[in-house]
Amino acid sequence: MNHLRTFALLAALTAIFMGIGFMIGRVPGMLIALLFAGGMNVFSYWNADKIVLKMYRAQPVDESHPNAVVRTYVADTLQMARDAGMPRPMIAIIPNDQPNAFATGRNPENAAVCATTGLLDMLTREEIRGVMAHELAHVKNRDTLTMTVTATIAGAIAALANFALFFGGGDDRERPGGIIGTIALMLLAPMAAGLVQMAISRAREYEADRVGAEIAQDPNALASALQKIEAYAKRIHNPTAERNPASGQLFIINPLAGKGADNLFSTHPATGNRVRALTELAMKMGRTPVRPAPVMEAVPVTRPRPASTAVPTSDAPGSNVKRGPWG
C-alpha cells in the first residue's frame, strides 16, 4: 500500500506540473524550467550524500574501532545488511548528543548509514539494531532515488510558477484565469507540490519501518527505540539540523525543536502511529508486543560516550550556538 501511495502521489505531482504547463500555455518555458530543476537535482543526486555527511561531520567507523559499543553497532549493521542481501554500506557515527540516525547515498552500492553518538549512548543493543534496520530499509527501498525524483518534480513546479509570473509573456487575458489565475498559480502550485512531497516522505517512513522490522526480526525493538528517540529529540538540541532544516527529513525522527504531527505539514509520521503499526506487525509475527516506558519518563543511559567521538565544543549543550527558527 505504501508503494501504491507513493506512485499515486508522484502521479499527483506530475498532474500539477502538467496543469501549470497548461496554465502558462507555452511548452518551451515548461521544458526550460524542467531542465533547470532537473539539472540541479541531478547534481544533488550525485553529491548530496557527500554534502550531508560533511555537514554533520560524520566519522566512518569499522570493526576495529576501540570502543566496544561502536564495534557492536558496526557488526550488527553489517550482519543485517548481509542477511538482507545488500551490499556493504559505509557506516558512520555523528558527534551529536541528540539520539537519531539517517541513511544517504544514491543507491545500495553507494550507501551510508549513520547513527549519532547520543543514539549509541541511550539505546539498548536491540533498539540500535531496530533503528539501523530501518535505515537499511531506506537503502534497500531506494528511497533516496524516490525522494530525488520527487524533489526534481517539485523543483520544476516551483520554477514554472515563478516563470509564469515573471516571464510568461503574452496577454494575461488569453490565459485561463488571467492575472489573478497566474498569481494564484504562483502561490498555490509550489505549496501543493510541497504538501505532496511531505506526504511521500511520510509514506516512505512507514514503509521503512515495516521493512526494517522484518530485517531485524524485532518490531518491538524499533517501536521502543522510536519512543525513546522522540523523547530525547524534543529536549536535546541539534544545531546542525536547525541551521539546515531541509536535511531534517533524512532522520528517523524529526531532529528539529518543533513538535511533529502526522498531518499535511509534517515530513515524519506521528511516532504514536508508527508504534501502533509496528505493534500490529509484531502480533502478526507471533511476538508479544512490549509496552515501552512512557516517553516523558525516559531516563538517560549512563554508558560512557566513546572517547574518540566526543561532541565538538561548538555544538555542546550550554554553548553559544544559536538555535534555529524552531527553538
SULLINRA-V29008 format. One record per backbone hydrogen bond with DSSP energy under -1.0 kcal/mol. NH is the residue of the N-H (numbers start at 0). CO is the residue of the C=O. If there is no record, write none. Layout:
{{NH/CO} {NH/CO}}
This chain:
{{4/0} {5/1} {6/2} {7/3} {8/4} {9/5} {10/6} {11/7} {12/8} {13/9} {14/10} {15/11} {16/12} {17/13} {18/14} {19/15} {20/16} {21/17} {22/18} {23/19} {24/20} {29/25} {30/26} {31/27} {32/28} {33/29} {34/30} {35/31} {36/32} {37/33} {38/34} {39/35} {40/36} {41/37} {42/38} {43/39} {44/40} {45/41} {46/42} {47/43} {50/46} {51/47} {52/48} {53/49} {54/50} {55/51} {56/53} {57/52} {58/92} {60/90} {64/61} {70/66} {71/67} {72/68} {73/69} {74/70} {75/71} {76/72} {77/73} {78/74} {79/75} {80/76} {81/77} {82/78} {83/79} {84/81} {85/80} {89/110} {91/112} {92/58} {93/114} {95/93} {101/113} {103/111} {109/106} {111/103} {112/89} {113/101} {114/91} {115/99} {116/93} {117/95} {119/115} {120/116} {121/117} {122/118} {127/123} {128/124} {129/125} {130/126} {131/127} {132/128} {133/129} {134/130} {135/131} {136/132} {137/133} {138/134} {139/135} {140/136} {141/138} {142/137} {145/141} {146/142} {147/143} {148/144} {149/145} {150/146} {151/147} {152/148} {153/149} {154/150} {155/151} {156/152} {157/153} {158/154} {159/155} {160/156} {161/157} {162/158} {163/159} {164/160} {165/161} {166/162} {173/170} {174/171} {177/174} {180/176} {181/177} {182/178} {183/179} {184/180} {185/181} {186/182} {187/183} {188/184} {191/187} {192/188} {193/189} {194/190} {195/191} {196/192} {197/193} {198/194} {199/195} {200/196} {201/197} {202/198} {203/199} {204/200} {205/201} {206/202} {207/203} {208/204} {209/205} {210/206} {211/207} {212/208} {213/209} {214/210} {215/211} {216/212} {217/212} {221/217} {222/218} {223/219} {224/220} {225/221} {226/222} {227/223} {228/224} {229/225} {230/226} {231/227} {232/228} {233/229} {234/231} {235/231} {241/237} {242/238} {243/239} {246/243} {247/244} {249/246} {250/247} {251/100} {262/260} {265/262} {273/269} {274/270} {275/271} {276/272} {277/273} {278/274} {279/275} {280/276} {281/277} {282/278} {283/279} {284/280} {285/282} {286/281} {296/293} {297/294} {308/305} {314/311} {318/315} {326/323}}
